[in-house]
Amino acid sequence: MDVQIRLANSEDFASILELQAISLKLNIKPDGYSVEQVDSLIRSQKPLEPKSLCTTFVADYQSQIVGFACLSTFKAQITGIYVHPNFIRLGIGSKLLQALEDKAIQQNRPSIHVLAALPAENFYLARGYDSQKEVGFWSEGTVWIPCIQMQKIFRSPTLVEQLIRYLTYFIFGLIIFRWLYLLLLYLFH
């Protein structure tokens, strides 16, 4: 099967949203998600983020989009990999994942992360990802969607990368501490 992986363009977005809805419905199963959860995810679909925030690849077969995958530019976070149900188990998801990993490596990222759907955990495990913890998010503000936080490490972070990460946490902690201090002053004076 001659599937081409390419960068998405603006003409692809309607097909991508339609494909996402079809793929999400495939996750309705005992080890996946309920009808309510999947319907909520479909209702909350949004147009893809601007190119500056997300890199999107599509799998193209005979001028039809049969899969797509997105990578957040700033966090090396996979925001989704979807393959049309008629094309699963043909290696398309693996090709899309490889494109995302290549992009992250090209951006000199030490690792890549994903909030994996429950039925997708084994897909990522088979490709070298480690499960870190069970997490989730609220779809439409009312429907809990459980996920698995996973990571694949390409290389150890440099000393500078570690320092920047720790300084970011430290500065963020100081901001939160200062905000709480001001809140307490306001509340008790």
N, C-alpha and C positions, 0 to 999 in steps of 0.2 A: 504494500500500500504506500503510495507516494504522497505523504503528508508533509507539507512545508510549514515550518515555524517562521513567523515573521512578526515584526512590530505591528501593532494595531494602528489603524488610522481612523479618522472621525467617521467615515462611512460604515465602519464595523460596529459601532456602539449599539445600534438597535438590535442587530443580530446577537450581540454579546448578552444583552439583557434578556432576550428571549431564550437563549441557550442556558443562561444561569437559572431561570425559572424551571425549565425542563429538567436540568440536572438536580436541582434541589428536591424536586418531587421524588427522585430516585432514593433519597435519604430517608423516606418514610418506611421504617422497619423497626423491629424490636430492639436491635442494638444501635439504632440511629435516633431519629427524631419523630415526634408525634406530628399528626396532621396540623394541629394548632401551631406548633413551632415552625414548620415549613411554610405554612400559609403566611405567618407573620414575617418570615424572612423575605418571601416573595413580595409582599405588600411594601416592605421597607426598602426595596431595591432603589438604588440611586444611579444616576449616570456616573460613568467612570470619572475618577478624579482627573484633574488637569495633568497633562504630560509632565509638568514640573514636579508633581507629587507622587506619581505612580507610573511605572513602566509596564505596559501591557503587551503581551505576546498573544498571537492567535495561531491556532493550528488550522491550516487551510487544506481542504481536500476537494479537488475538482471545483474550485471557486466557491466552496461552501465552508463556512466556519464551523468546525466540529469540536473545537475546544479553545479555551483561553486561560491565561494566567496573569496575575498582577503582582508586582513587587513595589512596595513603598520605597520611595527614593531615599528618605532620610534615615530610616531605621533598619534597613535590610530585612523587612518583614514581608513575608508572603501574605497577601490579602485574599488570595483565592486561586484555586485551580479547578476548572470545570471542564468536563468532557461530555459530549452528547451521549446519551445512553446507548445509541446504536453503534458507538465507536469505542466503548470502554474495553479494556483488556487487550488493546492493540498497541500499547506502548506510547500512546499520544500523551497521556498524563506525565509519563517519565520524560518524554522529550520536552514538554513545557517546563517541567521542574528543572531540567538541565539548563534550559535557556535562562531561567531566573537565577540559578546558582552561578552560571557563567557571568551574568550581569553583576551580581554581588561581588564576585571575585575581581571582575574588571574595575569595580569601584573600590577595590582594596579593602573590602569588609572582612573582618576576622571570622564572622559567623553569619548565619541566616536563621531567622525565627519564623514560626508559623503558629497560629491558633488553629489547630487542626480539628475539623469536624470529627465526631466520634467514629463514624465509619471509615474515615481516612487515616486513622492512626497507623494501621498496619502498612499502608502504602508508604508513609514516611519512614517508619521503622525499617522497612526493607531497603530503603535508600540512604541509610546511615544517620538518620535523625534520632535524637534521644528525647524521650518523654520527660518533661520537667515537673509538671504538676497539672492538676485539673483546674480549669478556670472557666470563664464564660462571660456572657454579656447579655444585656437586656435588649431585645428586639422590640421596637415600638414602645419602649419604656415599660412594658408589662409582661413580656414573655421571655423567660430565662432560656438561653441557649448555651448548654454546656459544651465545652471544648477541651482540648488537650494542648497545653503550651509545649511546643517542641523546638529543638534547636539542632543545628548541624554546625560544627566548628571546622573551619577551613585551616586556620592557623592560630597560634597564640597571639593575643593582642600585644602591641608594642608597649613599651613603658610610657610613651607619650599618650597613647590611647587610654591606657589604664588611668593615668594621671588626670586626663580630661574627664573621664567618667567619674572618678572620685570627687573632683572639684565641682562637677555639675551637681552631684548628690549633696555635697557640702553646702553649696550656695543655695540650692533648693531648700535644704533643711533650715538654713538661716532665715530664708524668706518666710517659710512656714512658721518658724519660732517667733519671728518678729510680728507676723500677722496675729498669731495667737496671743502674744503679749499685749498688743494693742486692743484686741477684742476683750481680754480680761480687764484691762484698765477701763475700757468703756463700760463694761457690765457692772463693775464693782465701784465705780466712782460717780 
